[in-house]
Amino acid sequence: MEYELGDLIHNTIDYRGKTPKRFDSGIPVLSAANVKKGKIKIDSKFISKEYYDKWATRGFIKPGDILITTEAPVGEIAKVPGDQIYMISRRVFALQINEKLADETYVYYLLLTEGVLKYFESISHGATAPRIYKDEVLKLKINLPELPTQKKIASTLSSYDDLIENNNQRITLLEDMAAEIYKEWFVRFRFPNYQNTKFLDKDGKEVAHGTKGAIPEGWNDGEILDLVELKKGKIITKSTITEGDIPVVAGGLTPAYYHNKANTNSPTITISSSGANAGFVNMYYEDIWVSDCSYLDSKMTNWLFFFYCTFKTRQKEVFHLQRGAAQPHVYSKDIHKLKMKCPPEEILNDFEKLIKPFFQEIDTLIAKNQILQETRDLLLPRLISGKLSVENLEVEEMNSSAELSRSMAAEPQEKYSK
């Protein structure tokens, strides 16, 4: 049966035009920049719980609500997760689905299809900064199957996303474990055999372990540049790339576009140089083109994972290196000046040997997620369009059909109209 998208909702939550006061921690604030490829990526924008309760006068988003970006970028979709409270602000609004008519997860997947993206492109306004209007978005015409079929399709596609999310949780756990070991060794100075190590105060006098300001014998007060020198990426723009599959990492949280060659050797640590997310630390497990970032790659140091743990543990400090109000910048020369306790090489080598398997496992999980994502993306348009029926299939059977989905050839996607 044909509906307009607006017929399927009971409410929209819209805070466009309002920008909340920024806090260092609290409830994540989502703008259009945080919505990419069906997912939400949290950055450094937060609102306190007290301020949130007073500021959120237009309603609260809830788990399962569907986010649609209206500008910079246009038409990105995500579903609000249930892991915590979120707030939305600029260039994005939320749909709350009437579940008597439609399954919210099915509608989420439907909005990810190519036909919907083309519809959003057809209603966009402005050449320099394209944008779409909510009232036109809600006029999107779609054909819905019966509710039980919607739920079965949603469950089939969700099973892939659940596996991806499970792997993401494992990745987070591995990173947290690595960070905890880092703090144990280099913050609390409880590295192997620390009990038999002398600790010295600033005057060189032996003191007890844990004495404020004391460092292990053989360690030095220094700065990042004493151990490594970061490089600056080479700026490349959308107009100068050659289209390919190599991520171009600029100042944002995710790749800006894709080029046909890399200028680093994976793994690579990137630290965004400019924009709202200047100072954001990330690790890429594939060859990339580093553009508007400072970076370290596997050819530049023997202690790459030590430095990743260092920068992630001190992420707030790196953010606080931002200069400039209108267009914040974080410069490599300022990163180099970050103070640190410089350990001897044998400690660094031992830590790197211990921690490397954690990151190798993360690399493996990321590769598995890529396969799961590709499989789901092949199934999605066929299930939504009805070309592949789920009427006589159980979800478990669909989940075991990765080979079937990989064998599918690309087919024209369903068109959506105004």
FIMAR-68937 format. One line per field, with one value per residue (C-alpha): residue number from 1; x, y, z; residue in three letters. Coordinates in steps of 0.05 Angstrom, whole numbers, plus 5000, padded with zeros to 4 digits. Example, Ala and Ser with C-alpha at 12.3 -4.5 7.8 and 13.67 -1.06 7.14 Angstrom:
REM FIMAR-68937
pos <- c(1,2)
X <- c(5246,5273)
Y <- c(4910,4979)
Z <- c(5156,5143)
code <- c(ALA,SER)
REM end
This chain:
REM FIMAR-68937
pos <- c(1,2,3,4,5,6,7,8,9,10,11,12,13,14,15,16,17,18,19,20,21,22,23,24,25,26,27,28,29,30,31,32,33,34,35,36,37,38,39,40,41,42,43,44,45,46,47,48,49,50,51,52,53,54,55,56,57,58,59,60,61,62,63,64,65,66,67,68,69,70,71,72,73,74,75,76,77,78,79,80,81,82,83,84,85,86,87,88,89,90,91,92,93,94,95,96,97,98,99,100,101,102,103,104,105,106,107,108,109,110,111,112,113,114,115,116,117,118,119,120,121,122,123,124,125,126,127,128,129,130,131,132,133,134,135,136,137,138,139,140,141,142,143,144,145,146,147,148,149,150,151,152,153,154,155,156,157,158,159,160,161,162,163,164,165,166,167,168,169,170,171,172,173,174,175,176,177,178,179,180,181,182,183,184,185,186,187,188,189,190,191,192,193,194,195,196,197,198,199,200,201,202,203,204,205,206,207,208,209,210,211,212,213,214,215,216,217,218,219,220,221,222,223,224,225,226,227,228,229,230,231,232,233,234,235,236,237,238,239,240,241,242,243,244,245,246,247,248,249,250,251,252,253,254,255,256,257,258,259,260,261,262,263,264,265,266,267,268,269,270,271,272,273,274,275,276,277,278,279,280,281,282,283,284,285,286,287,288,289,290,291,292,293,294,295,296,297,298,299,300,301,302,303,304,305,306,307,308,309,310,311,312,313,314,315,316,317,318,319,320,321,322,323,324,325,326,327,328,329,330,331,332,333,334,335,336,337,338,339,340,341,342,343,344,345,346,347,348,349,350,351,352,353,354,355,356,357,358,359,360,361,362,363,364,365,366,367,368,369,370,371,372,373,374,375,376,377,378,379,380,381,382,383,384,385,386,387,388,389,390,391,392,393,394,395,396,397,398,399,400,401,402,403,404,405,406,407,408,409,410,411,412,413,414,415,416,417,418)
X <- c(5000,5026,5037,5073,5128,5090,5031,5075,5098,5065,5117,5180,5234,5269,5320,5348,5367,5384,5455,5462,5518,5578,5604,5666,5623,5552,5498,5524,5498,5486,5488,5488,5563,5552,5507,5543,5526,5469,5508,5521,5592,5601,5651,5669,5602,5563,5509,5501,5440,5416,5422,5390,5328,5319,5340,5301,5235,5215,5214,5263,5289,5284,5317,5293,5277,5303,5350,5352,5404,5380,5446,5521,5509,5440,5399,5443,5403,5414,5373,5381,5414,5390,5457,5448,5410,5424,5407,5400,5416,5437,5418,5383,5313,5282,5222,5180,5144,5072,5084,5011,5026,5100,5159,5210,5269,5239,5229,5301,5327,5280,5308,5378,5361,5388,5319,5307,5375,5358,5292,5329,5376,5316,5286,5352,5358,5421,5483,5537,5506,5451,5395,5328,5264,5227,5159,5185,5220,5154,5121,5165,5119,5133,5100,5095,5084,5041,5068,5089,5130,5162,5182,5212,5253,5275,5295,5335,5374,5382,5416,5475,5477,5473,5535,5570,5551,5576,5643,5644,5634,5692,5734,5716,5733,5801,5816,5794,5839,5898,5885,5882,5948,5978,5955,5981,6051,6058,6012,6014,6084,6064,6102,6134,6186,6169,6175,6251,6258,6283,6238,6269,6241,6259,6323,6346,6331,6303,6231,6175,6134,6072,6106,6078,6125,6171,6192,6227,6302,6323,6261,6264,6219,6209,6159,6130,6183,6237,6209,6176,6162,6093,6084,6034,5987,5983,5920,5877,5808,5747,5761,5833,5823,5820,5760,5780,5771,5827,5798,5819,5824,5815,5790,5726,5709,5703,5736,5718,5720,5759,5822,5859,5924,5950,6006,6014,6028,5976,5964,5962,5947,5913,5901,5854,5886,5827,5752,5704,5739,5810,5852,5809,5854,5838,5871,5863,5878,5882,5925,5897,5911,5924,5901,5885,5917,5980,5998,6043,6045,6077,6140,6154,6161,6170,6121,6059,6009,6044,6033,5961,5947,5983,5943,5876,5888,5904,5850,5823,5892,5899,5831,5853,5911,5860,5877,5829,5755,5723,5765,5801,5868,5913,5985,6036,6087,6040,6028,6104,6108,6061,6099,6110,6152,6198,6211,6273,6270,6266,6202,6172,6191,6161,6096,6091,6102,6048,5996,6005,5959,5902,5906,5916,5850,5817,5842,5811,5744,5742,5754,5697,5651,5667,5644,5580,5566,5575,5530,5475,5481,5470,5409,5377,5351,5327,5288,5259,5238,5208,5255,5277,5218,5222,5151,5174,5243,5264,5313,5363,5362,5374,5431,5467,5461,5522,5543,5476,5481,5553,5531,5477,5490,5475,5405,5366,5337,5265,5249,5213,5175,5148)
Y <- c(5000,5070,5122,5187,5184,5237,5188,5139,5184,5210,5264,5298,5326,5386,5431,5461,5534,5520,5508,5486,5509,5462,5420,5375,5314,5293,5277,5273,5327,5304,5349,5329,5318,5260,5221,5180,5117,5096,5104,5156,5177,5215,5271,5323,5359,5347,5378,5370,5332,5395,5439,5385,5383,5459,5466,5409,5445,5414,5342,5285,5235,5162,5097,5075,5146,5159,5217,5253,5306,5366,5401,5388,5331,5322,5259,5219,5170,5138,5104,5129,5074,5053,5055,5125,5191,5235,5307,5333,5403,5432,5407,5344,5324,5260,5219,5181,5124,5104,5030,5013,5027,5013,4980,5034,4990,4972,5047,5060,5009,5034,5104,5077,5053,5087,5107,5149,5181,5201,5230,5272,5296,5315,5359,5392,5468,5509,5495,5518,5488,5439,5430,5395,5417,5374,5384,5358,5300,5279,5277,5219,5165,5093,5026,4986,4911,4883,4896,4823,4824,4890,4860,4799,4841,4886,4826,4795,4859,4874,4807,4832,4898,4860,4820,4884,4916,4855,4861,4936,4921,4872,4926,4976,4924,4910,4985,4994,4937,4966,5034,5005,4968,5033,5071,5016,5020,5094,5132,5090,5064,4992,4961,4892,4889,4960,4934,4927,4994,5057,5118,5187,5256,5319,5326,5255,5231,5160,5160,5109,5087,5131,5194,5254,5276,5216,5177,5110,5110,5111,5150,5224,5284,5303,5315,5277,5304,5269,5202,5215,5268,5271,5287,5333,5305,5329,5369,5341,5366,5332,5367,5340,5268,5209,5168,5103,5063,5094,5136,5209,5231,5305,5343,5304,5242,5198,5199,5259,5222,5167,5171,5119,5118,5124,5166,5125,5054,5021,5022,5098,5146,5210,5274,5322,5390,5437,5446,5432,5365,5391,5346,5283,5221,5160,5096,5069,4996,5005,5048,5118,5186,5234,5304,5355,5316,5303,5230,5172,5108,5040,5061,5121,5088,5020,5041,5059,5028,5061,5129,5112,5095,5159,5205,5170,5172,5246,5262,5321,5351,5345,5379,5435,5450,5481,5551,5600,5611,5613,5556,5517,5486,5436,5440,5384,5431,5438,5363,5354,5398,5355,5337,5264,5216,5184,5110,5072,5034,4966,4986,5013,4949,4904,4944,4943,4868,4858,4904,4889,4827,4870,4915,4857,4828,4895,4895,4826,4847,4909,4865,4818,4878,4901,4834,4835,4907,4889,4828,4869,4923,4872,4842,4909,4934,4865,4854,4924,4921,4852,4820,4773,4747,4730,4703,4630,4641,4640,4692,4638,4613,4682,4693,4632,4656,4701,4664,4677,4752,4756,4724,4776,4822,4896,4911,4976,5000,5019,5091,5138,5199,5264)
Z <- c(5000,4983,5037,5045,5097,5137,5144,5181,5238,5300,5316,5293,5340,5310,5343,5279,5291,5364,5388,5461,5507,5501,5558,5564,5583,5593,5541,5470,5423,5352,5291,5217,5222,5270,5222,5169,5130,5175,5240,5294,5310,5376,5378,5431,5435,5500,5542,5618,5644,5681,5620,5576,5620,5614,5541,5509,5502,5436,5459,5471,5421,5441,5420,5351,5327,5257,5244,5177,5161,5122,5105,5104,5088,5057,5069,5116,5159,5227,5280,5352,5392,5461,5497,5527,5522,5462,5442,5370,5347,5280,5211,5233,5255,5283,5261,5311,5275,5287,5300,5286,5213,5204,5237,5254,5238,5170,5155,5175,5125,5071,5079,5067,4997,4935,4910,4973,4966,4895,4919,4970,4915,4873,4927,4949,4944,4934,4894,4942,5005,4985,5036,5040,5075,5125,5094,5027,5060,5092,5023,5002,4973,4991,4984,5048,5053,5109,5179,5192,5128,5148,5215,5182,5133,5190,5232,5175,5161,5236,5246,5205,5242,5309,5289,5269,5335,5374,5339,5353,5427,5424,5391,5446,5499,5467,5463,5536,5557,5519,5550,5620,5611,5584,5647,5692,5660,5643,5690,5754,5738,5755,5697,5703,5759,5783,5855,5844,5809,5844,5841,5843,5859,5820,5860,5844,5914,5921,5945,5951,5892,5886,5912,5875,5819,5825,5763,5755,5750,5677,5656,5637,5639,5566,5510,5451,5403,5445,5421,5354,5301,5270,5196,5164,5112,5040,5025,4970,4951,4921,4855,4852,4873,4826,4847,4881,4945,4988,5045,5046,5119,5129,5190,5202,5241,5179,5110,5068,5002,4967,4924,4881,4921,4992,5022,5086,5108,5153,5211,5215,5272,5250,5290,5255,5242,5232,5239,5295,5309,5307,5352,5342,5348,5305,5281,5210,5196,5121,5076,5071,5041,5099,5081,5135,5192,5230,5228,5249,5209,5216,5179,5225,5293,5326,5380,5341,5390,5449,5416,5399,5472,5493,5448,5462,5537,5532,5481,5521,5525,5450,5439,5485,5437,5390,5366,5333,5345,5276,5249,5304,5288,5323,5299,5301,5333,5393,5397,5398,5460,5502,5566,5582,5622,5571,5586,5565,5499,5532,5568,5503,5466,5520,5520,5444,5443,5496,5465,5391,5391,5417,5357,5309,5335,5324,5252,5242,5271,5227,5166,5188,5196,5126,5098,5141,5118,5045,5052,5086,5034,4978,5013,5032,4965,4944,5008,5010,4936,4944,4892,4947,4988,5062,5066,5068,5098,5171,5195,5214,5142,5116,5163,5136,5064,5059,4996,4965,4978,4953,4887,4875,4817,4824,4801,4790,4855,4869,4851,4898,4876,4903)
code <- c(MET,GLU,TYR,GLU,LEU,GLY,ASP,LEU,ILE,HIS,ASN,THR,ILE,ASP,TYR,ARG,GLY,LYS,THR,PRO,LYS,ARG,PHE,ASP,SER,GLY,ILE,PRO,VAL,LEU,SER,ALA,ALA,ASN,VAL,LYS,LYS,GLY,LYS,ILE,LYS,ILE,ASP,SER,LYS,PHE,ILE,SER,LYS,GLU,TYR,TYR,ASP,LYS,TRP,ALA,THR,ARG,GLY,PHE,ILE,LYS,PRO,GLY,ASP,ILE,LEU,ILE,THR,THR,GLU,ALA,PRO,VAL,GLY,GLU,ILE,ALA,LYS,VAL,PRO,GLY,ASP,GLN,ILE,TYR,MET,ILE,SER,ARG,ARG,VAL,PHE,ALA,LEU,GLN,ILE,ASN,GLU,LYS,LEU,ALA,ASP,GLU,THR,TYR,VAL,TYR,TYR,LEU,LEU,LEU,THR,GLU,GLY,VAL,LEU,LYS,TYR,PHE,GLU,SER,ILE,SER,HIS,GLY,ALA,THR,ALA,PRO,ARG,ILE,TYR,LYS,ASP,GLU,VAL,LEU,LYS,LEU,LYS,ILE,ASN,LEU,PRO,GLU,LEU,PRO,THR,GLN,LYS,LYS,ILE,ALA,SER,THR,LEU,SER,SER,TYR,ASP,ASP,LEU,ILE,GLU,ASN,ASN,ASN,GLN,ARG,ILE,THR,LEU,LEU,GLU,ASP,MET,ALA,ALA,GLU,ILE,TYR,LYS,GLU,TRP,PHE,VAL,ARG,PHE,ARG,PHE,PRO,ASN,TYR,GLN,ASN,THR,LYS,PHE,LEU,ASP,LYS,ASP,GLY,LYS,GLU,VAL,ALA,HIS,GLY,THR,LYS,GLY,ALA,ILE,PRO,GLU,GLY,TRP,ASN,ASP,GLY,GLU,ILE,LEU,ASP,LEU,VAL,GLU,LEU,LYS,LYS,GLY,LYS,ILE,ILE,THR,LYS,SER,THR,ILE,THR,GLU,GLY,ASP,ILE,PRO,VAL,VAL,ALA,GLY,GLY,LEU,THR,PRO,ALA,TYR,TYR,HIS,ASN,LYS,ALA,ASN,THR,ASN,SER,PRO,THR,ILE,THR,ILE,SER,SER,SER,GLY,ALA,ASN,ALA,GLY,PHE,VAL,ASN,MET,TYR,TYR,GLU,ASP,ILE,TRP,VAL,SER,ASP,CYS,SER,TYR,LEU,ASP,SER,LYS,MET,THR,ASN,TRP,LEU,PHE,PHE,PHE,TYR,CYS,THR,PHE,LYS,THR,ARG,GLN,LYS,GLU,VAL,PHE,HIS,LEU,GLN,ARG,GLY,ALA,ALA,GLN,PRO,HIS,VAL,TYR,SER,LYS,ASP,ILE,HIS,LYS,LEU,LYS,MET,LYS,CYS,PRO,PRO,GLU,GLU,ILE,LEU,ASN,ASP,PHE,GLU,LYS,LEU,ILE,LYS,PRO,PHE,PHE,GLN,GLU,ILE,ASP,THR,LEU,ILE,ALA,LYS,ASN,GLN,ILE,LEU,GLN,GLU,THR,ARG,ASP,LEU,LEU,LEU,PRO,ARG,LEU,ILE,SER,GLY,LYS,LEU,SER,VAL,GLU,ASN,LEU,GLU,VAL,GLU,GLU,MET,ASN,SER,SER,ALA,GLU,LEU,SER,ARG,SER,MET,ALA,ALA,GLU,PRO,GLN,GLU,LYS,TYR,SER,LYS)
REM end
